[in-house]
Amino acid sequence: MKISTAVSIVLGVQAGSAAVIQTDVQKQPFSEAEALQYFRENPYTLPKNARIMLEAVTKNLPSNLNLRKRQSSEAAAYLGSFWNVITSLGKKKPVASVAEVFAEPSKRYPAEFKAQHKKIRYGPYRIPPTSEKNVEYYMLQATGMTNTLQFGARKPCGQDNCMILDIKAGMEYEDGKAVPNNVTGAWLHHVVLVNMGKEVRDATCDKDSEHIFESGNERSDLKFYSPESGMKSAYHVRKSDSFALNTELMNMEDKEKWVWVTLDYNYIDGFDPEWKEGKIVWISVGPDRCTGKDTNNPFGPTNLTATQQPMRDVFEEYSMPWKTPKDGFLLGANSHLHDGGVETQVYLDNKAVCTSQASYSKDAPAGMSSPGGSMASPSSEMPGGHSHSKRQMGPPAAGHGMGGEHIAHQTHCAFDKPVPLKSGDSMYIKCNYDFRAHAGMKNAKGELDEVMAIAGTLVAFDYDYWQSRNGTRR
């Protein structure tokens, strides 16, 4: 299948219904057209492969199509889960034998929280066999892979306000049986959840979308509430917010598979002014996280190439500083490194406040960190637990030194005394890599692959974060 043909199929078959338009324009959800336009203008909200696919799919959009207009009949043909349909055409989808939503009172939190637990199944998604040449094969040189982007994904509290305490990802078959997170069969490369809306304000990039959750095949959970701190914090979801769900799924076998991605939410209905707004502030080395552009780093020249590959065997690398937009509290931090990484340190106004150290094991899956990460767990990786498998470059352990050691665990910090943040405070990370001590990941050419260092810091702000610092709406 030629790329042009594949893209035209995508653009021609996926029609969706118009989003409900409310009378209060300021508080109405993003339409699907507005959501797509937002991702086109802010591509670095999405992972790299998703950006490539988005560009490929949307480059043939008619020049006269005004995606900012709240029309729907024409724009809807370009929207929705528009990537997976390529490999789903003419395929019979399985019928799930379990409910799309499972709800019960939460058993994870104190009864006085009155928390709810809800598991939502998103899908089904078809993962192509490794021999199939789909768009991902041509665009990403990847086999057995599919990318999807779903606008208007179901929220745990529907059209009401709620406060999310934690999120955990999973993957299931049609009968509700969990897909094992091993190196055979279906593989959850990543799932990314983005919250969008005119009342959303991201603490990292100060935009009206927020990268609130991500997970890889380790399927760890993300907490917006840290019990160690003694401070009540949660992620606030408003009526007007819209969820966008990006998935990248892989097949390890030459046989198609149908799966559902699941997200487990523990949340509290409504808002309570006693609960602060928990935000994950993402800080990473390399180009600017919000724009993808190289900027002048105050810590000097980089040790990485334009493709983020190391130029030295032993080095330290700094992120760009993040400036605190308003007063708040730092409740915890953890990080994610690639093989070769030694530690990540989080600095607040030039003082190290957290050190996340990596430990290695021969039993650790190649290219992945230890399962089970969360702010409050003893085996933690970055919030959302996103891992980076190199499946698209060959067998699971290809390029990683077969039988070698890989990062198995990274320590984290959960502060029993919240660290005060003042508006204008500077926070950044420093990572240390030593490829002489620990073999790094390799790309298809046998070169050391891209270096990663990212920290997720849990920061609590007074409700309502969406208000500007002088008390008026943005």
Stockholm file with secondary structure:
# STOCKHOLM 1.0

chainA/1-474         MKISTAVSIVLGVQAGSAAVIQTDVQKQPFSEAEALQYFRENPYTLPKNARIMLEAVTKNLPSNLNLRKRQSSEAAAYLGSFWNVITSLGKKKPVASVAEVFAEPSKRYPAEFKAQHKKIRYGPYRIPPTSEKNVEYYMLQATGMTNTLQFGARKPCGQDNCMILDIKAGMEYEDGKAVPNNVTGAWLHHVVLVNMGKEVRDATCDKDSEHIFESGNERSDLKFYSPESGMKSAYHVRKSDSFALNTELMNMEDKEKWVWVTLDYNYIDGFDPEWKEGKIVWISVGPDRCTGKDTNNPFGPTNLTATQQPMRDVFEEYSMPWKTPKDGFLLGANSHLHDGGVETQVYLDNKAVCTSQASYSKDAPAGMSSPGGSMASPSSEMPGGHSHSKRQMGPPAAGHGMGGEHIAHQTHCAFDKPVPLKSGDSMYIKCNYDFRAHAGMKNAKGELDEVMAIAGTLVAFDYDYWQSRNGTRR
#=GR chainA/1-474 SS CCHHHHHHHHHHHBCCCCCCCCSCGGGSCCCHHHHHHHHHHCGGGSCHHHHHHHHHHHTTSCTTCCTTSCCCTTGGGBCSSTTTHHHHTTCCCCCCSSCSEEEEECSSSCGGGCCEEEEEEEEEEEECCTTCCCHHHHHHCCSSEEEEEEEEECCTTTTSCEEEEEEEEEEECTTSCBCCSSSSSEEEEEEEEEEESTTCCCTTTCSSEEEEEEECTTCCEEESCCGGGTCCEEEEECTTCEEEEEEEEEESSSSCEEEEEEEEEEEEESCCTTSEEEEEEEEEBSSCTTTCCCCCCTTCSCSBCTTSCBSSSEEEEEBCCEECSSCEEEEEEEEEECTTEEEEEEEETTEEEEEEEEEEETTSCTTCCCSCCCTTSSSBCSTTCCCCCCGGGSSTTTTSCTTCCEEEEECCEEEEEEEEECTTCEEEEEEEEETTTSCCCBCTTSSBCCCCEEEEEEEEECSCTTBCTTSSBC
#=GC SS_cons         CCHHHHHHHHHHHBCCCCCCCCSCGGGSCCCHHHHHHHHHHCGGGSCHHHHHHHHHHHTTSCTTCCTTSCCCTTGGGBCSSTTTHHHHTTCCCCCCSSCSEEEEECSSSCGGGCCEEEEEEEEEEEECCTTCCCHHHHHHCCSSEEEEEEEEECCTTTTSCEEEEEEEEEEECTTSCBCCSSSSSEEEEEEEEEEESTTCCCTTTCSSEEEEEEECTTCCEEESCCGGGTCCEEEEECTTCEEEEEEEEEESSSSCEEEEEEEEEEEEESCCTTSEEEEEEEEEBSSCTTTCCCCCCTTCSCSBCTTSCBSSSEEEEEBCCEECSSCEEEEEEEEEECTTEEEEEEEETTEEEEEEEEEEETTSCTTCCCSCCCTTSSSBCSTTCCCCCCGGGSSTTTTSCTTCCEEEEECCEEEEEEEEECTTCEEEEEEEEETTTSCCCBCTTSSBCCCCEEEEEEEEECSCTTBCTTSSBC
//
